[in-house]
């Protein structure tokens, strides 16, 4: 409905009818004046006839005057009636148009309010969807938040796993369709339109004889008695479909073009959230793989060498036991030293995997033991500057410890440094600095396959902190992380 312009409304409702009424009144007034003039002239002629004794003429004049008077009264009454009716119709027209204008404005306000609420809901949903990077948790939140945007009785999220089928990620709704919607072929007509053509599909009535309704029933493999209206939209990410979102409602003809627009807007946000969660899982897997490789290298470089030395020392001791038992002390001492070194290495590796000391001795204690391990295992000069134990949650302490662990590992592996300074201060936020005198590097350079720096940055940014890296070839490296208070 188009909202009428008030100026045009005044022109239509007031100007034209008013001028027409004034014109009619003016014409009627002219006619009355003309009649009055004729009556006056006739009355004057009657007086002259009476003076002359023309009685018949006087009688005719009286008769004409009576008729003229009746005409004047009739015309006056008619004019008053016409004016009153015109004013009534004019008032009704103005009132009707004003009522229409008010209704149109109210309808517009309702639409603006509804659109504002929808946009606010989409914004809130977008914020909620980015609050988690755990895929399983995210999928449940998507389905939960979806109901705030578009009502449904069934909803399904499908993943494009390959070029032949869609696998269900999450489905809620009637059990009559749950088993048939576990996997969908990309050759189904509706899926072709949604995934390959990247177009939404709306089936207003699933029980109708339309081609889309028949295709939906064929795809589901059941009559769909509990779903009256169906809607499917693609999950688009950078102009490519990564899956599908489908909605069902028990009421036929429930979904409209407006629901399609809302579902598309929601699906685009959901696609980004799902992709971010998957990338996060991949990063976590790569980080876990890197930690396993690091553990394997450490086992190979330390514990396995110690075990190999123990085996050699044992063979030597066995030979001396047969030849000269008096010389057993030296190989046995060698074996004992290697065993103690191997035990120390294993404890250090186990501590790296599960630093329970964070709970018992805190972050300062854990960093102190890490500094001691660097001195013993890698013969580095390690200086520490630790303040009091920070009052932060255990996940924050573990993140700081893991970042320090990764940073010092990079120093040992790449920096060729002789000295490391570890500093932990709790003032304007919790600040950890790892500084070395190694060969440094160009921070703008990319290192394919190395995720250490990215892992450190992601750990602290996930907690709301900041990550800084300062390095220059030949001038060492400084890693600084800060967690606001």
C-alpha positions as CSV (number, residue, x, y, z in Angstrom):
1,X,0.0,0.0,0.0
2,X,1.4,3.4,-1.0
3,X,1.2,6.1,1.7
4,X,-0.6,9.2,0.5
5,X,1.2,12.5,0.5
6,X,-0.6,15.0,2.8
7,X,-0.3,17.8,0.3
8,X,-1.8,15.7,-2.4
9,X,-4.5,14.6,0.0
10,X,-5.4,18.2,0.8
11,X,-5.5,19.0,-2.9
12,X,-7.8,16.1,-3.7
13,X,-10.0,16.3,-0.6
14,X,-10.3,20.1,-0.2
15,X,-9.4,22.1,-3.3
16,X,-11.4,20.5,-6.1
17,X,-14.7,19.8,-4.2
18,X,-14.5,23.2,-2.6
19,X,-14.2,25.0,-5.9
20,X,-17.0,22.9,-7.4
21,X,-19.2,23.8,-4.5
22,X,-18.4,27.5,-4.7
23,X,-19.1,27.5,-8.4
24,X,-22.5,25.8,-7.9
25,X,-23.4,28.2,-5.2
26,X,-22.4,31.2,-7.4
27,X,-24.6,29.9,-10.3
28,X,-27.5,29.3,-7.9
29,X,-27.1,32.9,-6.5
30,X,-27.0,34.3,-9.9
31,X,-30.3,32.5,-10.8
32,X,-31.9,33.7,-7.6
33,X,-30.8,37.3,-8.3
34,X,-32.2,37.0,-11.8
35,X,-35.5,35.7,-10.5
36,X,-35.6,38.5,-7.9
37,X,-35.0,41.1,-10.6
38,X,-37.7,39.6,-12.7
39,X,-40.1,39.5,-9.8
40,X,-39.2,43.1,-9.0
41,X,-39.8,44.1,-12.6
42,X,-43.1,42.2,-12.6
43,X,-44.2,43.8,-9.3
44,X,-43.4,47.2,-10.7
45,X,-45.5,46.4,-13.7
46,X,-48.3,45.3,-11.5
47,X,-48.3,48.6,-9.6
48,X,-48.5,50.5,-12.8
49,X,-51.3,48.2,-14.1
50,X,-53.2,48.8,-10.8
51,X,-53.0,52.5,-11.2
52,X,-54.4,52.2,-14.6
53,X,-57.2,50.0,-13.4
54,X,-56.0,46.8,-15.1
55,X,-57.3,44.3,-12.6
56,X,-56.7,41.3,-14.7
57,X,-53.1,42.2,-15.1
58,X,-52.8,42.7,-11.4
59,X,-54.2,39.2,-10.7
60,X,-51.8,37.7,-13.1
61,X,-49.0,39.5,-11.5
62,X,-50.0,38.3,-8.0
63,X,-50.2,34.7,-9.4
64,X,-46.8,35.0,-11.0
65,X,-45.4,36.5,-7.8
66,X,-46.7,33.6,-5.8
67,X,-45.2,31.2,-8.2
68,X,-41.9,33.1,-8.2
69,X,-41.9,33.1,-4.4
70,X,-42.4,29.3,-4.4
71,X,-39.6,29.0,-6.9
72,X,-37.2,31.1,-4.8
73,X,-38.1,29.2,-1.6
74,X,-37.6,25.9,-3.5
75,X,-34.4,26.9,-5.0
76,X,-33.1,28.3,-1.7
77,X,-34.1,25.1,0.1
78,X,-32.5,23.0,-2.7
79,X,-29.4,25.1,-2.6
80,X,-29.1,24.7,1.2
81,X,-29.7,20.9,0.9
82,X,-27.1,20.6,-1.9
83,X,-24.5,22.6,0.1
84,X,-25.2,20.6,3.2
85,X,-24.9,17.3,1.3
86,X,-21.7,18.4,-0.4
87,X,-20.2,19.4,2.9
88,X,-21.2,16.1,4.4
89,X,-19.7,14.2,1.5
90,X,-16.6,16.3,1.6
91,X,-16.2,15.6,5.4
92,X,-16.7,11.9,4.8
93,X,-14.1,11.9,2.0
94,X,-11.6,13.8,4.1
95,X,-12.3,11.5,7.1
96,X,-11.9,8.4,4.9
97,X,-8.7,9.6,3.3
98,X,-7.3,10.6,6.7
99,X,-8.2,7.2,8.1
100,X,-6.5,5.6,5.1
101,X,-3.4,7.7,5.7
102,X,-3.3,6.8,9.4
103,X,-3.8,3.1,8.6
104,X,-1.1,3.3,6.0
105,X,1.3,5.0,8.4
106,X,0.5,2.5,11.1
107,X,1.1,-0.3,8.7
108,X,4.4,1.3,7.6
109,X,5.4,1.7,11.3
110,X,4.6,-2.0,11.9
111,X,6.7,-3.0,8.9
112,X,9.6,-0.9,10.1
113,X,9.3,-2.2,13.6
114,X,9.2,-5.8,12.3
115,X,12.2,-5.2,10.0
116,X,14.1,-3.6,12.8
117,X,13.4,-6.6,15.1
118,X,14.5,-9.0,12.4
119,X,17.7,-7.1,11.8
120,X,18.4,-7.0,15.6
121,X,17.7,-10.7,15.8
122,X,20.1,-11.4,12.9
123,X,22.8,-9.2,14.6
124,X,22.3,-11.0,17.9
125,X,22.4,-14.4,16.2
126,X,25.5,-13.5,14.4
127,X,27.2,-12.4,17.6
128,X,26.1,-15.6,19.4
129,X,27.3,-17.8,16.5
130,X,30.8,-16.4,16.7
131,X,30.9,-17.0,20.5
132,X,32.1,-20.6,20.1
133,X,34.4,-22.5,17.8
134,X,33.4,-25.9,18.9
135,X,31.6,-27.5,15.9
136,X,29.2,-29.7,17.9
137,X,28.3,-26.9,20.2
138,X,28.0,-24.5,17.3
139,X,25.5,-26.8,15.4
140,X,23.2,-27.0,18.3
141,X,23.4,-23.2,18.8
142,X,22.6,-22.6,15.1
143,X,19.4,-24.7,15.3
144,X,18.5,-23.0,18.6
145,X,19.0,-19.4,17.3
146,X,17.3,-20.2,13.9
147,X,13.9,-20.3,15.6
148,X,14.3,-16.7,16.5
149,X,14.5,-15.8,12.9
150,X,12.2,-18.2,11.1
151,X,9.7,-20.5,12.9
152,X,9.9,-24.2,12.1
153,X,8.7,-27.6,13.2
154,X,11.7,-29.4,11.6
155,X,15.2,-28.2,10.7
156,X,18.2,-29.8,9.2
157,X,21.8,-28.8,8.5
158,X,23.6,-30.7,5.7
159,X,27.3,-30.9,4.8
160,X,28.6,-31.1,1.2
161,X,31.1,-33.9,1.8
162,X,31.8,-34.7,-1.9
163,X,30.4,-34.2,-5.4
164,X,27.8,-36.8,-5.0
165,X,25.9,-36.4,-1.7
166,X,25.0,-34.3,1.3
167,X,25.4,-35.7,4.8
168,X,23.3,-34.5,7.7
169,X,25.1,-32.6,10.4
170,X,22.1,-32.1,12.7
171,X,18.4,-32.7,12.3
172,X,15.5,-31.9,14.6
173,X,11.9,-32.7,13.8
174,X,9.4,-35.4,13.1
175,X,10.8,-38.9,13.1
176,X,8.9,-39.7,9.9
177,X,11.6,-37.9,7.9
178,X,14.7,-38.2,10.1
179,X,15.8,-41.6,8.7
180,X,15.3,-40.6,5.1
181,X,17.2,-37.3,5.4
182,X,20.4,-38.7,6.7
183,X,22.0,-38.5,3.3
184,X,20.8,-36.7,0.2
185,X,21.9,-37.2,-3.4
186,X,23.1,-34.2,-5.4
187,X,21.2,-35.6,-8.3
188,X,17.8,-35.0,-6.7
189,X,16.1,-32.1,-8.6
190,X,15.6,-29.9,-5.5
191,X,19.2,-30.4,-4.4
192,X,20.5,-29.6,-7.8
193,X,18.7,-26.3,-7.7
194,X,19.8,-25.5,-4.1
195,X,23.5,-26.7,-4.3
196,X,24.5,-26.5,-7.9
197,X,22.4,-23.4,-8.9
198,X,22.7,-21.9,-5.4
199,X,19.0,-20.9,-5.4
200,X,16.5,-21.3,-2.5
201,X,13.6,-23.7,-3.0
202,X,10.2,-23.0,-1.5
203,X,7.5,-25.7,-1.5
204,X,4.3,-24.0,-0.1
205,X,2.3,-27.1,0.1
206,X,4.0,-30.5,0.4
207,X,0.8,-32.4,-0.4
208,X,0.1,-30.5,-3.7
209,X,0.4,-31.9,-7.1
210,X,3.1,-29.5,-8.2
211,X,6.5,-30.7,-9.5
212,X,8.4,-29.3,-6.5
213,X,6.1,-31.0,-4.0
214,X,6.3,-34.3,-5.8
215,X,10.1,-34.0,-6.0
216,X,10.2,-33.3,-2.3
217,X,8.1,-36.4,-1.4
218,X,10.3,-38.5,-3.7
219,X,13.4,-37.2,-2.1
220,X,12.1,-37.8,1.5
221,X,10.7,-41.2,0.6
222,X,7.5,-40.7,2.7
223,X,4.2,-38.8,2.4
224,X,5.4,-36.0,4.8
225,X,2.1,-35.8,6.7
226,X,3.6,-33.7,9.5
227,X,5.2,-31.2,7.2
228,X,2.9,-28.8,5.3
229,X,5.4,-26.2,4.1
230,X,9.1,-26.7,3.2
231,X,12.0,-24.4,2.6
232,X,15.6,-25.2,1.5
233,X,18.4,-22.7,1.2
234,X,22.2,-23.1,0.4
235,X,24.9,-22.4,2.9
236,X,27.1,-20.1,0.8
237,X,30.7,-19.2,1.5
238,X,32.6,-17.0,-1.0
239,X,30.2,-17.9,-3.9
240,X,30.4,-21.6,-3.3
241,X,27.9,-23.9,-1.5
242,X,29.3,-25.8,1.4
243,X,25.9,-27.3,2.5
244,X,22.2,-26.8,2.9
245,X,19.7,-25.6,5.5
246,X,16.2,-27.0,5.3
247,X,13.1,-26.0,7.3
248,X,9.7,-27.5,7.6
249,X,6.4,-26.3,9.1
250,X,3.3,-28.2,9.8
251,X,1.1,-25.5,8.3
252,X,0.7,-25.4,4.5
253,X,1.6,-22.1,2.8
254,X,3.3,-20.9,5.9
255,X,6.6,-19.9,4.4
256,X,6.7,-16.8,2.2
257,X,9.3,-14.9,0.1
258,X,10.1,-12.9,3.3
259,X,11.0,-16.1,5.1
260,X,13.2,-17.1,2.2
261,X,15.2,-13.8,2.6
262,X,15.5,-14.3,6.3
263,X,16.6,-17.9,6.0
264,X,19.2,-16.9,3.4
265,X,20.6,-14.2,5.6
266,X,20.8,-16.6,8.5
267,X,22.3,-19.4,6.3
268,X,25.2,-17.1,5.2
269,X,26.1,-16.3,8.8
270,X,25.8,-20.0,9.7
271,X,28.1,-21.0,6.8
272,X,30.8,-18.6,8.0
273,X,30.5,-19.8,11.6
274,X,30.7,-23.5,10.5
275,X,33.7,-22.8,8.3
276,X,35.5,-21.0,11.2
277,X,34.8,-23.9,13.5
278,X,36.2,-26.3,11.0
279,X,39.3,-24.2,10.5
280,X,39.7,-24.0,14.3
281,X,39.5,-27.8,14.5
282,X,42.0,-28.2,11.8
283,X,44.4,-25.8,13.5
284,X,43.9,-27.7,16.8
285,X,44.7,-30.9,15.0
286,X,47.8,-29.5,13.4
287,X,48.9,-28.1,16.7
288,X,48.3,-31.5,18.4
289,X,50.3,-33.1,15.5
290,X,53.1,-30.6,16.0
291,X,53.2,-31.4,19.7
292,X,53.4,-35.1,19.0
293,X,56.2,-34.5,16.5
294,X,58.0,-32.4,19.1
295,X,57.6,-35.1,21.7
296,X,58.9,-37.7,19.2
297,X,61.9,-35.6,18.5
298,X,62.6,-35.1,22.2
299,X,62.2,-38.8,22.8
300,X,64.6,-39.6,20.0
301,X,67.2,-37.0,20.9
302,X,67.2,-37.7,24.7
303,X,65.4,-40.7,26.1
304,X,66.1,-43.1,23.1
305,X,69.8,-42.1,23.2
306,X,70.0,-42.7,26.9
307,X,68.3,-46.1,26.5
308,X,70.8,-47.0,23.7
309,X,73.7,-46.0,26.0
310,X,72.2,-48.1,28.8
311,X,72.1,-51.1,26.4
312,X,75.7,-50.6,25.4
313,X,76.8,-50.2,29.0
314,X,74.9,-53.3,30.0
315,X,76.7,-55.3,27.3
316,X,80.0,-54.0,28.5
317,X,79.2,-54.9,32.1
318,X,78.1,-58.4,31.0
319,X,81.4,-58.9,29.2
320,X,83.4,-57.7,32.2
321,X,81.5,-59.9,34.5
322,X,83.0,-62.9,32.7
323,X,86.4,-61.5,32.2
324,X,87.3,-59.1,35.1
325,X,84.5,-58.4,37.6
326,X,86.8,-55.9,39.4
327,X,86.2,-53.4,36.5
328,X,82.4,-53.5,36.7
329,X,82.1,-50.3,38.7
330,X,82.8,-47.9,35.8
331,X,80.2,-49.3,33.4
332,X,77.6,-49.7,36.2
333,X,78.1,-46.0,37.1
334,X,77.7,-45.1,33.5
335,X,74.5,-47.1,33.3
336,X,73.2,-45.5,36.5
337,X,73.9,-41.9,35.2
338,X,72.2,-42.6,31.9
339,X,69.2,-44.1,33.7
340,X,68.9,-41.0,35.9
341,X,69.3,-38.7,32.9
342,X,66.6,-40.7,31.0
343,X,64.3,-40.5,34.0
344,X,64.8,-36.8,34.2
345,X,64.0,-36.4,30.5
346,X,60.9,-38.5,30.8
347,X,59.7,-36.5,33.8
348,X,60.3,-33.3,31.8
349,X,58.4,-34.6,28.8
350,X,55.5,-35.8,31.0
351,X,55.4,-32.4,32.6
352,X,55.2,-30.8,29.2
353,X,52.2,-33.0,28.3
354,X,50.4,-32.6,31.6
355,X,51.6,-29.7,33.8
356,X,49.8,-30.6,37.0
357,X,52.2,-28.3,38.7
358,X,50.1,-25.4,37.5
359,X,47.4,-26.5,40.0
360,X,49.7,-27.2,42.9
361,X,52.5,-24.6,42.5
362,X,51.0,-22.1,40.1
363,X,52.3,-20.4,37.0
364,X,55.4,-19.0,38.6
365,X,56.4,-22.5,39.8
366,X,55.8,-24.0,36.4
367,X,57.8,-21.3,34.6
368,X,60.6,-21.7,37.2
369,X,60.8,-25.5,36.5
370,X,60.7,-24.8,32.8
371,X,63.7,-22.4,33.2
372,X,65.6,-25.0,35.2
373,X,64.9,-27.6,32.5
374,X,66.3,-25.3,29.8
375,X,69.5,-24.8,31.9
376,X,70.0,-28.5,32.4
377,X,68.9,-30.0,29.1
378,X,70.2,-27.3,26.7
379,X,73.0,-25.6,28.7
380,X,71.4,-22.1,28.2
381,X,71.8,-19.1,30.5
382,X,68.2,-18.5,31.7
383,X,67.4,-15.4,33.7
384,X,64.0,-15.1,35.4
385,X,62.1,-12.1,36.6
386,X,58.8,-13.3,38.1
387,X,56.4,-11.3,40.2
388,X,53.9,-12.8,42.7
389,X,51.6,-15.6,41.6
390,X,48.8,-14.0,39.4
391,X,45.2,-14.4,40.5
392,X,43.9,-15.6,37.1
393,X,41.9,-18.7,36.2
394,X,43.7,-22.0,35.5
395,X,42.9,-21.9,31.7
396,X,44.8,-18.5,31.5
397,X,47.7,-20.0,33.4
398,X,47.9,-23.0,31.1
399,X,47.7,-20.7,28.0
400,X,50.6,-18.6,29.4
401,X,52.6,-21.7,30.2
402,X,52.0,-23.2,26.7
403,X,53.0,-20.0,25.0
404,X,56.2,-19.8,27.1
405,X,56.8,-23.5,26.2
406,X,56.4,-22.9,22.5
407,X,58.5,-19.7,22.5
408,X,61.4,-21.3,24.3
409,X,61.2,-24.4,22.1
410,X,61.5,-22.1,19.1
411,X,64.6,-20.5,20.7
412,X,66.2,-23.8,21.3
413,X,65.4,-25.1,17.8
414,X,66.0,-22.0,15.6
415,X,67.5,-19.1,17.4
416,X,71.0,-20.4,18.2
417,X,70.8,-18.3,21.4
418,X,73.0,-18.5,24.5
419,X,70.8,-16.5,26.9
420,X,67.0,-16.3,27.5
421,X,65.2,-13.9,29.8
422,X,61.8,-15.0,31.2
423,X,59.7,-12.2,32.7
424,X,56.2,-12.4,34.3
425,X,54.7,-9.3,35.7
426,X,51.2,-8.5,37.0
427,X,50.5,-4.8,36.9
428,X,48.4,-3.2,34.2
429,X,47.4,-6.7,33.2
430,X,49.3,-9.9,33.2
431,X,52.4,-9.6,31.0
432,X,54.8,-12.4,29.9
433,X,58.0,-11.7,28.0
434,X,60.5,-14.2,26.5
435,X,63.6,-12.5,25.2
436,X,66.6,-14.1,23.6
437,X,70.0,-13.0,22.1
438,X,69.7,-15.4,19.1
439,X,70.1,-14.7,15.4
440,X,66.6,-13.3,15.0
441,X,64.5,-13.3,11.9
442,X,62.2,-11.1,9.7
443,X,58.7,-11.2,11.3
444,X,57.0,-10.4,8.0
445,X,58.4,-13.5,6.4
446,X,56.1,-16.5,6.1
447,X,57.2,-19.9,7.3
448,X,55.2,-22.6,5.5
449,X,54.2,-25.6,7.7
450,X,55.2,-23.8,10.9
451,X,52.2,-23.0,13.2
452,X,54.0,-22.1,16.4
453,X,53.6,-18.3,16.1
454,X,50.0,-18.7,14.9
455,X,49.2,-21.1,17.8
456,X,50.6,-18.7,20.4
457,X,48.6,-15.8,18.9
458,X,45.4,-17.8,18.8
459,X,45.8,-19.0,22.4
460,X,46.1,-15.5,23.9
461,X,43.6,-13.8,21.5
462,X,41.0,-16.5,22.5
463,X,41.3,-15.2,26.0
464,X,40.9,-11.6,24.9
465,X,44.7,-10.8,25.2
466,X,47.3,-9.4,22.8
467,X,50.4,-10.9,21.1
468,X,53.4,-8.9,20.1
469,X,56.5,-10.1,18.3
470,X,59.7,-8.1,17.9
471,X,62.6,-9.5,16.0
472,X,65.3,-8.4,13.6
473,X,68.1,-10.5,11.9
474,X,71.1,-10.6,14.2
475,X,69.4,-8.8,17.1
476,X,67.4,-11.5,18.8
477,X,63.7,-11.9,19.4
478,X,61.2,-10.8,22.0
479,X,57.8,-12.3,22.4
480,X,55.3,-10.3,24.6
481,X,51.8,-11.4,25.5
482,X,49.4,-9.4,27.6
483,X,46.1,-10.3,29.3
484,X,44.1,-7.2,30.3
485,X,42.9,-7.0,34.0
